[in-house]
Amino acid sequence: MQPLLVVFEDLHWVDDETQALLDSLVESLGSARLLLLVNYRPEYEHRWGSKTAYSQLRLDTLPAESAAELLAALLGPDLGLAPLTQMLVKRGNPFFLEETVRTLVETGALAGERGTYRLTRPVEALQVPATVQAILTARIDRLSPEDKRLLQAASVVGKDVPFTLLQAIAELPDEVLRQSLARLQTAEFLYEARLFPDLEYTFKHALTHEVAYSNVLQERRRALHARIVETLERLRENRLDEHVEALAHHAFLGEMWDRAVRYLRHAGARAFGRSASREAVTHLERALTALRRLPDSASRTTDDIDLRLELRNALLPLGDYGAIFAHLHAAEELAGATGDDRRLGWILAYLTNYFTAAGDQDEAIAHGRRALALCTGTGDDGLGVMATFFLGLASLCGDRLADAVQLFQQVVTTLAGARAAERFGEPGPPAQFASAFLGWSLAELGRFDEAVAVGEESLRIAQAIDEPFTLMHGYIGAGIPYLARGDVARAIPPLERGLALCRATENHLWLSEIAADLGLAYALAGRIEDALPVLEFTLKEAAATGLRYTYARQHAQVGEAYLLAGQRDEAARLAAIALEAARAQKQPGQEAAALWLSAEITGRALEGERAEADYQHAMVLASEIGLRPLVAHCHFGLGKLARRAGKRQEAQEHFTTATTMYREMDMRFWLEQAEAEMGGQA
């Protein structure tokens, strides 16, 4: 396989889709024969700094020697230029030096041709602006009124300037327009970027565009943006969808508030559809701002509610639950004031999910039931589906596993067949989400054959759809049942792909859960060196997002992995965090898992009585919920404790129970360990 060099320039202009591609490439660099080179201005930000494969070369101002070489190439060998070179060489910025020389030529201070210039006045008489922005402003001001006006109109269009659009707003005869463009190209403000299929110009430098735009008077700027919208609507009448982002941008800045709302919502929907969540949020927040500029009306109120619900969906993959709650709370007040029960039902359904994420299981269940009640009154079938799904998720996270299975199965059954693709405003089809979480729920109960089948089906559906948010759920659905069963060889691939995908697309919703699962899978497979960075990342991600869906579970899993790595103190610290969180959030199953981990730790420290108490407590909680794998693990742990204490009969009973349960659930990884312990017992 040949090595590959990939170059991306000017990332400060990057769009969300290209950024997602770059993030995905960065995630694969460690194992690929690929060199990725990028450049960007200081204001651009990325998340690659901690990558071992990443190196940064800061391009500061040129050292004096290099600046002198550049000036020599620009100016020429005339000895009379030495004072000018000496004055400029300390400035270092190559763009500044180029623009300064161009300014001196335009003002007559330099005469001749490039590379053979000579000074026409003493260097002491020259005035060089302090910044490149000031130089550009002065250069633009020296243009003829006609050329300056055209350059400013081009800057309002954007960095890239289609000729047909500029022609429509410039208000110049065609011959005059082309002559003016030729002069702007000669002065290197613009250059031809594309000839086919349509002629397009672009600004030579981002700063040139910024300076030209900043010097357009506000009222003219607004009028030009509005004219661009009208021109695009006329010229692209049958292709508006292709230009909706430009229409949204110009309508907003042109203060065409009604059209801005419409186009921004459309642009937000397009971005949302291609999983560009941050871009979707930007469009929708702008739409909300534009909506506030419209007169009060009943339709404005409903649009306000709907926009906030759309924002909730766009914010969901980002895990920004603070913003989600703010929008839902505002929407709830509006819907309550107007008596809009259908929209209120949707808000309550979304709040069910919010309170689940916040770890408030009682509020989550209460809101879900209210949403279902309103569904009955409004006849909104979609609301019924989503309220049921969110109640299922609340039940899974609250360790009401039997309820979770029933609710997720209800969603899957309701949306069987042709309805399986329906989305109800979600980033993907809820039928697929429900399948993934149904597999997870069944695995917790030890119904592994069903769990694996359902989970694999959720992944198959996701792969057919091939969208990041849906794939994430597919990887969860396929990975967790295998991990719970102890089949780490099959658990690791989907979990690895899920982690890479979520990191590349900035999908934080279940990122820490997937990372915790993968870290534990690595540790169970004996891949401790692979596990440790993933475990560290899990804890940072869980702390950063503040999501509480399975916060206790994640800390217990990471703690178990650290115990396998021989880091008992860290494992004990995490077990304590998991236990406290599970009790605070009324999650008895996650509490049982934390108690089991605590027993494993203290048992290895030969604190037999405390370990036995924790195992017994964990087993009672797990039995009440039906967590058969965890019950089996507790029997296995109690058997090892009893054997160390010399209680051979008691140890045999626990080992027998554990092996029987492992065999019934086909948990071969654990069965082999338990049988080995029984052999040692004999």
C-alpha positions as CSV (number, residue, x, y, z in Angstrom):
1,M,0.0,0.0,0.0
2,Q,1.4,3.4,-1.1
3,P,1.7,6.2,1.5
4,L,-0.8,9.0,0.9
5,L,-0.4,12.8,1.4
6,V,-3.6,14.8,1.9
7,V,-3.5,18.6,2.1
8,F,-6.2,20.9,3.3
9,E,-5.6,24.6,3.2
10,D,-7.3,27.6,5.0
11,L,-9.2,25.6,7.6
12,H,-10.5,28.9,9.0
13,W,-13.0,28.7,6.1
14,V,-13.9,25.1,6.7
15,D,-17.6,23.9,6.7
16,D,-19.0,21.4,9.2
17,E,-19.0,18.5,6.7
18,T,-15.4,18.9,5.8
19,Q,-14.5,19.3,9.5
20,A,-16.3,16.0,10.2
21,L,-14.3,14.4,7.4
22,L,-11.0,15.8,8.9
23,D,-11.9,14.6,12.4
24,S,-12.6,11.1,11.0
25,L,-9.2,11.1,9.1
26,V,-7.4,12.2,12.3
27,E,-8.9,9.3,14.2
28,S,-7.5,6.9,11.7
29,L,-4.0,8.4,11.4
30,G,-2.4,6.1,14.0
31,S,-2.9,3.0,11.8
32,A,-2.8,4.4,8.3
33,R,0.0,5.3,6.0
34,L,-1.3,8.8,5.5
35,L,0.2,12.2,6.2
36,L,-2.4,14.9,6.7
37,L,-1.1,18.5,6.2
38,V,-3.4,21.4,7.1
39,N,-2.9,25.2,7.6
40,Y,-5.1,27.7,9.3
41,R,-5.2,31.1,10.9
42,P,-4.9,31.4,14.7
43,E,-8.7,31.8,15.3
44,Y,-9.4,28.3,14.0
45,E,-9.8,25.7,16.7
46,H,-9.6,21.9,16.6
47,R,-9.5,19.0,19.1
48,W,-6.4,17.2,17.9
49,G,-3.8,18.7,20.2
50,S,-3.6,15.7,22.5
51,K,-3.1,13.2,19.6
52,T,0.3,11.6,19.6
53,A,0.3,11.7,15.7
54,Y,-0.3,15.5,15.7
55,S,2.5,18.0,15.4
56,Q,2.1,21.7,15.1
57,L,4.5,24.1,13.2
58,R,3.7,27.6,14.2
59,L,4.3,30.0,11.3
60,D,5.4,33.2,13.0
61,T,6.6,36.3,11.3
62,L,9.6,35.7,9.1
63,P,13.1,36.1,10.7
64,A,15.0,39.1,9.5
65,E,17.1,37.1,7.0
66,S,14.1,35.5,5.4
67,A,12.2,38.8,5.3
68,A,15.2,40.4,3.6
69,E,15.2,37.6,0.9
70,L,11.5,38.2,0.3
71,L,12.0,42.0,0.0
72,A,15.0,41.4,-2.4
73,A,12.8,39.3,-4.6
74,L,10.0,41.9,-4.5
75,L,12.1,45.1,-4.8
76,G,15.2,44.2,-6.7
77,P,19.0,44.8,-6.3
78,D,19.1,48.6,-6.4
79,L,21.4,49.7,-3.6
80,G,19.2,52.8,-3.0
81,L,16.6,50.4,-1.6
82,A,18.7,49.4,1.4
83,P,17.1,52.0,3.8
84,L,13.6,50.8,2.8
85,T,14.6,47.1,3.3
86,Q,16.1,48.0,6.7
87,M,12.9,49.7,7.8
88,L,10.6,46.9,6.7
89,V,12.6,43.8,7.5
90,K,11.6,43.8,11.1
91,R,7.9,43.5,10.3
92,G,8.2,39.9,9.2
93,N,4.7,39.2,8.0
94,P,5.0,38.3,4.3
95,F,1.5,39.5,3.5
96,F,2.2,42.8,5.2
97,L,5.5,43.1,3.2
98,E,3.7,42.3,-0.1
99,E,0.9,44.8,0.5
100,T,3.4,47.5,1.7
101,V,5.4,47.2,-1.5
102,R,2.2,47.3,-3.6
103,T,1.1,50.5,-1.7
104,L,4.4,52.2,-2.3
105,V,4.1,51.4,-6.0
106,E,0.5,52.7,-6.2
107,T,1.5,55.9,-4.4
108,G,4.5,56.5,-6.6
109,A,7.1,56.0,-3.9
110,L,8.5,53.1,-5.9
111,A,9.0,53.3,-9.7
112,G,9.8,50.5,-12.2
113,E,8.8,46.9,-12.4
114,R,8.6,44.1,-9.9
115,G,12.2,43.0,-9.0
116,T,13.7,46.3,-10.5
117,Y,12.1,49.0,-8.4
118,R,13.8,52.2,-7.3
119,L,12.8,54.7,-4.6
120,T,11.5,58.1,-5.9
121,R,11.6,59.9,-2.5
122,P,13.7,59.7,0.7
123,V,12.7,56.8,3.0
124,E,12.2,59.3,5.8
125,A,9.3,60.7,3.9
126,L,7.5,57.4,3.6
127,Q,4.6,56.6,5.9
128,V,4.0,52.8,6.4
129,P,0.7,51.9,8.3
130,A,1.1,49.9,11.4
131,T,-1.1,47.0,10.4
132,V,-2.0,45.1,7.2
133,Q,-5.6,46.0,7.8
134,A,-4.7,49.7,7.6
135,I,-2.7,49.1,4.5
136,L,-5.6,47.3,2.8
137,T,-8.0,50.0,3.9
138,A,-5.8,52.7,2.4
139,R,-5.4,50.7,-0.8
140,I,-9.1,50.2,-1.2
141,D,-9.7,54.0,-0.6
142,R,-7.3,54.8,-3.4
143,L,-9.4,52.9,-5.9
144,S,-11.7,54.8,-8.2
145,P,-15.2,55.2,-6.7
146,E,-16.5,52.8,-9.3
147,D,-14.0,50.1,-8.5
148,K,-14.3,50.6,-4.8
149,R,-18.0,50.3,-4.9
150,L,-17.8,47.1,-7.0
151,L,-15.2,45.5,-4.6
152,Q,-17.4,46.3,-1.6
153,A,-20.4,44.8,-3.4
154,A,-18.3,41.7,-4.1
155,S,-17.4,41.5,-0.4
156,V,-21.1,41.4,0.6
157,V,-21.6,38.4,-1.7
158,G,-18.9,36.6,0.2
159,K,-15.4,35.3,-0.1
160,D,-16.4,33.5,-3.3
161,V,-18.2,35.7,-5.8
162,P,-20.3,34.2,-8.7
163,F,-20.1,36.6,-11.7
164,T,-23.9,36.3,-12.5
165,L,-24.7,37.3,-8.9
166,L,-22.3,40.2,-8.9
167,Q,-23.5,41.3,-12.3
168,A,-27.1,41.4,-11.0
169,I,-26.4,43.6,-7.9
170,A,-23.6,45.8,-9.3
171,E,-25.8,48.2,-11.3
172,L,-23.2,48.6,-13.9
173,P,-23.2,48.2,-17.7
174,D,-21.7,44.8,-18.7
175,E,-18.6,46.3,-20.3
176,V,-18.0,48.7,-17.4
177,L,-18.3,45.8,-15.0
178,R,-15.8,43.6,-16.8
179,Q,-13.3,46.5,-17.1
180,S,-13.6,47.2,-13.4
181,L,-13.2,43.5,-12.5
182,A,-10.1,43.4,-14.7
183,R,-8.6,46.3,-12.8
184,L,-9.4,44.7,-9.4
185,Q,-7.6,41.5,-10.7
186,T,-4.6,43.5,-11.8
187,A,-4.5,45.1,-8.3
188,E,-4.7,41.5,-6.9
189,F,-7.8,42.2,-4.8
190,L,-9.7,39.4,-6.7
191,Y,-8.8,36.6,-9.0
192,E,-10.7,34.2,-11.2
193,A,-11.3,31.0,-9.2
194,R,-13.4,29.1,-11.7
195,L,-14.5,29.4,-15.3
196,F,-16.7,26.3,-15.6
197,P,-19.7,25.8,-15.3
198,D,-20.0,29.4,-14.2
199,L,-17.5,32.2,-13.9
200,E,-16.6,32.8,-10.3
201,Y,-14.1,35.2,-8.5
202,T,-12.6,34.9,-5.1
203,F,-10.8,37.3,-2.8
204,K,-7.0,36.9,-2.8
205,H,-6.8,36.8,1.0
206,A,-9.3,36.5,3.8
207,L,-8.2,39.8,5.3
208,T,-8.9,41.5,2.0
209,H,-12.4,40.3,2.1
210,E,-12.9,41.2,5.8
211,V,-11.5,44.8,5.3
212,A,-13.6,45.4,2.2
213,Y,-16.8,44.2,4.0
214,S,-16.1,46.1,7.2
215,N,-15.9,49.4,5.2
216,V,-19.3,49.0,3.6
217,L,-21.8,51.4,5.3
218,Q,-24.4,49.5,7.4
219,E,-27.4,50.7,5.4
220,R,-25.8,49.8,2.0
221,R,-24.7,46.5,3.4
222,R,-28.2,45.7,4.5
223,A,-29.6,46.7,1.1
224,L,-27.0,44.7,-0.8
225,H,-27.8,41.5,1.2
226,A,-31.5,42.0,0.5
227,R,-30.8,42.5,-3.2
228,I,-28.7,39.3,-3.2
229,V,-31.7,37.4,-1.8
230,E,-34.0,38.7,-4.5
231,T,-31.5,38.0,-7.2
232,L,-30.9,34.4,-6.0
233,E,-34.6,33.8,-5.8
234,R,-34.9,35.0,-9.4
235,L,-31.8,33.4,-10.9
236,R,-32.1,30.1,-9.0
237,E,-35.9,29.8,-8.9
238,N,-35.9,26.1,-9.6
239,R,-32.9,25.3,-7.5
240,L,-33.5,27.2,-4.3
241,D,-32.8,24.2,-2.2
242,E,-29.2,24.1,-3.4
243,H,-28.7,27.7,-2.3
244,V,-30.7,27.8,0.9
245,E,-27.6,28.4,3.1
246,A,-26.7,31.5,1.1
247,L,-30.3,32.7,1.0
248,A,-30.5,32.2,4.8
249,H,-27.3,34.1,5.4
250,H,-28.2,37.1,3.2
251,A,-31.8,37.3,4.3
252,F,-30.7,37.5,7.9
253,L,-28.1,40.2,7.3
254,G,-30.5,41.9,4.9
255,E,-33.1,42.1,7.8
256,M,-35.7,40.3,5.6
257,W,-37.0,38.7,8.8
258,D,-39.8,36.6,7.4
259,R,-37.7,35.1,4.7
260,A,-34.8,34.8,7.1
261,V,-36.9,32.6,9.4
262,R,-38.0,30.4,6.5
263,Y,-34.6,29.9,4.9
264,L,-32.7,29.5,8.2
265,R,-35.1,26.8,9.3
266,H,-34.7,25.1,6.0
267,A,-30.9,25.4,6.2
268,G,-31.0,24.0,9.8
269,A,-33.0,21.0,8.6
270,R,-30.6,20.3,5.8
271,A,-27.6,20.5,8.2
272,F,-29.5,18.3,10.7
273,G,-30.2,15.8,8.0
274,R,-26.5,15.4,7.2
275,S,-25.6,15.2,10.9
276,A,-23.9,18.6,11.0
277,S,-25.4,19.4,14.4
278,R,-23.4,22.5,15.2
279,E,-24.2,24.1,11.9
280,A,-27.9,23.2,12.4
281,V,-27.9,24.9,15.8
282,T,-26.3,28.0,14.4
283,H,-29.0,28.3,11.7
284,L,-31.8,27.6,14.1
285,E,-30.6,30.1,16.7
286,R,-30.4,32.7,14.0
287,A,-33.9,31.8,13.0
288,L,-35.1,32.3,16.5
289,T,-33.4,35.8,16.6
290,A,-35.1,36.7,13.3
291,L,-38.5,35.5,14.6
292,R,-38.3,37.9,17.5
293,R,-38.1,40.8,15.0
294,L,-41.5,39.9,13.5
295,P,-44.8,41.3,15.0
296,D,-46.5,39.3,17.7
297,S,-49.1,36.9,16.4
298,A,-50.5,33.4,17.0
299,S,-48.4,32.0,14.2
300,R,-45.2,33.6,15.6
301,T,-45.9,31.8,18.9
302,T,-46.3,28.4,17.3
303,D,-43.2,29.0,15.2
304,D,-41.3,29.9,18.3
305,I,-42.3,26.6,20.0
306,D,-41.5,24.6,16.8
307,L,-38.1,26.3,16.4
308,R,-37.2,25.4,20.0
309,L,-38.2,21.8,19.5
310,E,-36.1,21.7,16.3
311,L,-33.2,23.2,18.4
312,R,-33.7,20.5,21.0
313,N,-33.2,17.8,18.2
314,A,-30.1,19.5,16.8
315,L,-28.6,20.0,20.3
316,L,-29.2,16.4,21.3
317,P,-26.1,14.8,19.6
318,L,-23.9,17.5,21.1
319,G,-25.1,16.6,24.6
320,D,-25.8,20.2,25.4
321,Y,-28.6,19.6,27.9
322,G,-28.4,23.0,29.5
323,A,-29.4,24.7,26.3
324,I,-32.0,21.9,25.6
325,F,-33.7,22.5,29.0
326,A,-33.7,26.3,28.4
327,H,-35.5,25.9,25.1
328,L,-37.9,23.3,26.4
329,H,-38.8,25.4,29.4
330,A,-39.5,28.4,27.3
331,A,-41.5,26.3,24.8
332,E,-43.5,24.7,27.7
333,E,-44.5,28.2,29.0
334,L,-45.7,29.3,25.5
335,A,-47.6,26.1,24.9
336,G,-49.3,26.2,28.3
337,A,-50.3,29.8,27.8
338,T,-51.9,29.1,24.4
339,G,-53.5,25.8,25.4
340,D,-51.7,23.9,22.7
341,D,-51.9,20.4,24.1
342,R,-50.4,18.7,21.1
343,R,-47.2,20.7,21.3
344,L,-47.2,20.6,25.1
345,G,-47.3,16.8,24.8
346,W,-44.1,16.8,22.6
347,I,-42.4,19.2,25.1
348,L,-43.2,16.8,28.0
349,A,-41.9,13.9,26.0
350,Y,-38.6,15.7,25.4
351,L,-38.5,16.7,29.0
352,T,-38.8,13.0,29.9
353,N,-35.5,12.5,28.1
354,Y,-34.0,15.6,29.7
355,F,-34.8,14.4,33.2
356,T,-33.5,11.0,32.4
357,A,-30.2,12.5,31.3
358,A,-30.2,14.7,34.5
359,G,-30.5,11.6,36.6
360,D,-34.0,12.5,38.0
361,Q,-35.9,9.3,37.4
362,D,-39.1,10.3,39.2
363,E,-39.5,13.5,37.1
364,A,-38.7,11.6,34.0
365,I,-41.4,9.0,34.6
366,A,-43.9,11.7,35.6
367,H,-43.3,13.7,32.5
368,G,-43.5,10.6,30.3
369,R,-46.8,9.6,31.7
370,R,-48.2,13.1,31.2
371,A,-47.0,13.1,27.6
372,L,-48.8,9.8,27.0
373,A,-52.0,11.1,28.5
374,L,-51.9,14.1,26.2
375,C,-51.3,11.8,23.2
376,T,-54.5,10.1,23.9
377,G,-56.4,13.4,23.9
378,T,-54.8,14.8,20.8
379,G,-54.6,11.7,18.7
380,D,-51.0,12.3,17.8
381,D,-49.6,8.9,17.0
382,G,-46.0,10.2,16.7
383,L,-46.2,11.7,20.1
384,G,-47.4,8.3,21.5
385,V,-44.4,6.6,19.9
386,M,-41.8,9.1,21.2
387,A,-43.3,9.3,24.7
388,T,-43.2,5.5,24.9
389,F,-39.6,5.5,23.7
390,F,-38.5,8.1,26.2
391,L,-40.3,6.2,29.0
392,G,-38.4,3.1,27.9
393,L,-35.1,4.9,28.1
394,A,-36.0,6.3,31.5
395,S,-36.9,2.7,32.6
396,L,-33.6,1.3,31.3
397,C,-31.6,4.0,33.1
398,G,-33.7,3.7,36.2
399,D,-33.2,-0.1,36.2
400,R,-36.8,-0.9,35.6
401,L,-35.7,-3.5,33.1
402,A,-39.0,-5.4,32.6
403,D,-40.8,-2.1,31.9
404,A,-38.0,-1.1,29.5
405,V,-38.3,-4.3,27.5
406,Q,-42.0,-3.9,27.2
407,L,-41.9,-0.2,26.2
408,F,-39.1,-0.7,23.6
409,Q,-40.8,-3.7,22.2
410,Q,-44.0,-1.7,21.9
411,V,-42.2,1.0,19.8
412,V,-40.6,-1.7,17.6
413,T,-43.9,-3.4,17.0
414,T,-45.8,-0.1,16.4
415,L,-43.2,0.9,13.8
416,A,-42.8,-2.4,12.1
417,G,-42.7,-2.6,8.3
418,A,-43.0,0.6,6.3
419,R,-43.1,2.8,9.4
420,A,-39.7,1.7,10.5
421,A,-38.1,4.6,8.7
422,E,-40.3,7.3,10.3
423,R,-38.2,9.8,12.3
424,F,-40.7,12.1,14.1
425,G,-38.1,14.9,14.0
426,E,-35.3,12.8,15.6
427,P,-31.8,12.5,14.1
428,G,-32.6,8.9,13.1
429,P,-35.5,6.4,13.2
430,P,-36.8,5.7,16.7
431,A,-37.6,2.1,15.6
432,Q,-33.8,1.5,15.2
433,F,-33.0,3.3,18.5
434,A,-35.6,1.2,20.3
435,S,-34.1,-2.0,18.9
436,A,-30.6,-1.0,20.1
437,F,-31.9,-0.2,23.6
438,L,-34.1,-3.3,23.7
439,G,-30.9,-5.4,23.0
440,W,-29.2,-3.6,25.9
441,S,-32.2,-4.2,28.3
442,L,-32.4,-7.9,27.4
443,A,-28.7,-8.3,28.0
444,E,-29.0,-6.8,31.5
445,L,-31.6,-9.5,32.2
446,G,-29.4,-12.3,30.8
447,R,-31.6,-13.0,27.8
448,F,-28.6,-13.0,25.6
449,D,-29.8,-14.9,22.5
450,E,-32.6,-12.4,22.1
451,A,-30.3,-9.5,23.0
452,V,-27.7,-10.4,20.4
453,A,-30.3,-10.9,17.7
454,V,-32.0,-7.6,18.4
455,G,-28.8,-5.8,18.7
456,E,-27.3,-7.1,15.5
457,E,-30.6,-6.2,13.7
458,S,-30.3,-2.6,15.0
459,L,-26.8,-2.5,13.6
460,R,-27.9,-3.9,10.2
461,I,-30.6,-1.3,10.0
462,A,-28.1,1.5,10.9
463,Q,-25.6,0.4,8.3
464,A,-28.3,0.5,5.6
465,I,-29.1,4.0,6.6
466,D,-25.4,5.0,7.0
467,E,-25.8,8.1,9.1
468,P,-23.7,8.8,12.2
469,F,-26.4,9.2,14.8
470,T,-28.1,6.0,13.7
471,L,-24.8,4.1,13.4
472,M,-23.9,5.1,17.0
473,H,-27.1,3.4,18.3
474,G,-26.3,0.4,16.1
475,Y,-22.8,0.0,17.6
476,I,-24.3,0.3,21.1
477,G,-27.0,-2.3,20.3
478,A,-24.4,-4.7,18.9
479,G,-21.6,-4.1,21.4
480,I,-23.2,-4.1,24.8
481,P,-24.9,-7.5,24.6
482,Y,-21.6,-9.2,23.6
483,L,-19.8,-7.4,26.4
484,A,-22.3,-8.3,29.0
485,R,-22.1,-11.9,27.9
486,G,-18.3,-11.8,28.1
487,D,-17.7,-12.3,24.4
488,V,-15.2,-9.5,24.2
489,A,-13.8,-10.5,20.8
490,R,-17.2,-9.7,19.3
491,A,-17.9,-6.7,21.5
492,I,-14.7,-4.8,20.7
493,P,-15.1,-4.1,16.9
494,P,-18.5,-2.3,17.1
495,L,-17.5,-0.5,20.3
496,E,-14.3,0.7,18.6
497,R,-16.2,1.9,15.6
498,G,-18.7,3.6,17.8
499,L,-16.1,5.5,19.8
500,A,-14.3,6.6,16.7
501,L,-17.5,7.8,15.0
502,C,-18.8,9.7,18.0
503,R,-15.4,11.5,18.5
504,A,-15.2,12.3,14.8
505,T,-18.7,13.8,14.6
506,E,-18.7,15.4,18.1
507,N,-21.6,13.2,19.2
508,H,-21.4,13.4,23.0
509,L,-24.8,11.8,23.8
510,W,-23.5,8.2,24.5
511,L,-19.8,8.8,24.0
512,S,-18.7,8.2,27.6
513,E,-20.9,5.1,27.8
514,I,-19.4,3.6,24.7
515,A,-15.9,4.5,25.9
516,A,-16.5,2.9,29.3
517,D,-17.8,-0.3,27.5
518,L,-14.7,-0.4,25.2
519,G,-12.2,0.3,28.0
520,L,-13.7,-2.6,30.0
521,A,-13.7,-4.9,27.0
522,Y,-10.0,-4.2,26.4
523,A,-9.2,-4.9,30.0
524,L,-11.2,-8.2,30.0
525,A,-9.3,-9.2,26.9
526,G,-6.0,-8.5,28.7
527,R,-5.2,-5.5,26.5
528,I,-4.4,-3.2,29.4
529,E,-2.2,-0.8,27.4
530,D,-5.1,-0.2,25.0
531,A,-7.6,0.1,27.9
532,L,-5.8,2.8,30.0
533,P,-6.2,5.8,27.6
534,V,-9.8,4.9,26.8
535,L,-10.6,4.7,30.6
536,E,-8.9,8.1,31.1
537,F,-10.9,9.6,28.3
538,T,-14.2,8.1,29.7
539,L,-13.8,9.9,33.0
540,K,-13.0,13.2,31.3
541,E,-15.9,12.9,29.0
542,A,-18.3,12.0,31.7
543,A,-17.2,14.9,33.8
544,A,-17.4,17.4,30.9
545,T,-20.9,16.5,29.7
546,G,-22.5,16.1,33.1
547,L,-24.9,13.5,31.6
548,R,-26.3,11.1,34.2
549,Y,-28.0,8.4,32.0
550,T,-25.5,5.7,33.2
551,Y,-23.0,7.8,35.1
552,A,-22.8,5.3,37.9
553,R,-22.6,2.3,35.5
554,Q,-19.7,4.0,33.6
555,H,-17.7,4.6,36.8
556,A,-18.3,1.0,37.9
557,Q,-17.1,-0.3,34.6
558,V,-14.0,1.9,34.5
559,G,-13.3,0.9,38.1
560,E,-13.6,-2.8,37.2
561,A,-11.1,-2.2,34.3
562,Y,-8.7,-0.4,36.6
563,L,-9.0,-3.4,39.1
564,L,-8.0,-5.7,36.2
565,A,-5.1,-3.4,35.5
566,G,-3.9,-3.8,39.1
567,Q,-4.8,-0.3,40.2
568,R,-6.9,-1.2,43.2
569,D,-6.9,2.3,44.9
570,E,-8.2,3.9,41.7
571,A,-10.8,1.1,41.4
572,A,-12.0,1.7,45.0
573,R,-12.3,5.5,44.4
574,L,-14.4,4.9,41.3
575,A,-16.6,2.3,43.0
576,A,-17.4,4.8,45.8
577,I,-18.3,7.4,43.1
578,A,-20.5,4.9,41.3
579,L,-22.3,3.9,44.6
580,E,-23.0,7.4,45.6
581,A,-24.3,8.4,42.2
582,A,-26.5,5.3,41.8
583,R,-28.1,5.9,45.2
584,A,-28.6,9.6,44.6
585,Q,-30.3,8.9,41.2
586,K,-32.4,5.9,42.5
587,Q,-30.8,3.4,40.2
588,P,-30.8,0.1,42.1
589,G,-29.2,-1.9,39.3
590,Q,-26.3,0.4,39.0
591,E,-26.0,0.5,42.8
592,A,-25.8,-3.3,42.7
593,A,-23.0,-3.2,40.1
594,A,-21.1,-0.7,42.3
595,L,-21.5,-2.9,45.3
596,W,-20.3,-5.9,43.4
597,L,-17.2,-4.0,42.3
598,S,-16.6,-2.9,45.9
599,A,-16.9,-6.5,47.0
600,E,-14.4,-7.6,44.3
601,I,-11.9,-4.9,45.6
602,T,-12.3,-5.7,49.3
603,G,-12.3,-9.4,48.7
604,R,-8.9,-9.2,47.0
605,A,-7.7,-7.1,50.0
606,L,-8.8,-10.0,52.3
607,E,-11.5,-8.0,53.9
608,G,-13.8,-11.0,53.8
609,E,-16.7,-9.7,56.0
610,R,-17.1,-6.4,54.2
611,A,-16.8,-8.1,50.8
612,E,-19.4,-10.7,51.7
613,A,-21.9,-8.0,52.9
614,D,-21.5,-6.1,49.6
615,Y,-21.9,-9.2,47.5
616,Q,-25.1,-10.2,49.5
617,H,-26.5,-6.7,49.2
618,A,-25.7,-6.5,45.5
619,M,-27.4,-9.9,45.0
620,V,-30.6,-8.8,46.7
621,L,-30.9,-5.7,44.6
622,A,-30.0,-7.6,41.4
623,S,-32.4,-10.4,42.1
624,E,-35.3,-7.9,42.7
625,I,-34.7,-6.4,39.3
626,G,-33.9,-9.6,37.5
627,L,-30.3,-8.9,36.6
628,R,-29.4,-12.6,36.3
629,P,-25.8,-12.1,35.0
630,L,-25.0,-9.9,38.0
631,V,-26.6,-12.4,40.4
632,A,-24.3,-15.1,38.9
633,H,-21.3,-12.8,39.3
634,C,-22.2,-12.4,43.0
635,H,-22.4,-16.1,43.5
636,F,-19.1,-16.5,41.8
637,G,-17.5,-13.9,44.1
638,L,-19.1,-15.4,47.2
639,G,-17.7,-18.8,46.2
640,K,-14.2,-17.4,46.0
641,L,-14.6,-15.7,49.4
642,A,-15.9,-18.9,51.0
643,R,-13.0,-21.0,49.6
644,R,-10.4,-18.6,51.0
645,A,-12.1,-18.8,54.4
646,G,-11.9,-22.6,54.2
647,K,-15.7,-23.0,53.9
648,R,-15.6,-25.7,51.2
649,Q,-19.3,-26.7,51.3
650,E,-20.5,-23.1,51.1
651,A,-18.0,-22.4,48.3
652,Q,-19.1,-25.4,46.3
653,E,-22.8,-24.3,46.6
654,H,-22.0,-20.8,45.2
655,F,-19.7,-22.1,42.5
656,T,-22.4,-24.6,41.5
657,T,-25.1,-21.9,41.3
658,A,-22.8,-19.6,39.3
659,T,-21.7,-22.2,36.8
660,T,-25.3,-23.3,36.4
661,M,-26.4,-19.8,35.7
662,Y,-23.5,-19.0,33.4
663,R,-24.2,-22.2,31.4
664,E,-27.9,-21.4,31.1
665,M,-27.1,-17.9,29.8
666,D,-24.3,-19.3,27.6
667,M,-21.8,-16.9,29.3
668,R,-18.8,-19.0,28.3
669,F,-16.1,-16.5,29.3
670,W,-17.3,-16.5,32.9
671,L,-18.2,-20.2,32.9
672,E,-14.7,-21.2,32.1
673,Q,-13.4,-19.1,35.0
674,A,-16.0,-20.5,37.4
675,E,-15.2,-24.1,36.4
676,A,-11.5,-23.4,36.9
677,E,-12.3,-22.2,40.4
678,M,-14.4,-25.3,41.1
679,G,-11.5,-27.4,39.9
680,G,-9.2,-25.6,42.3
681,Q,-11.8,-26.2,45.0
682,A,-11.6,-29.9,44.5
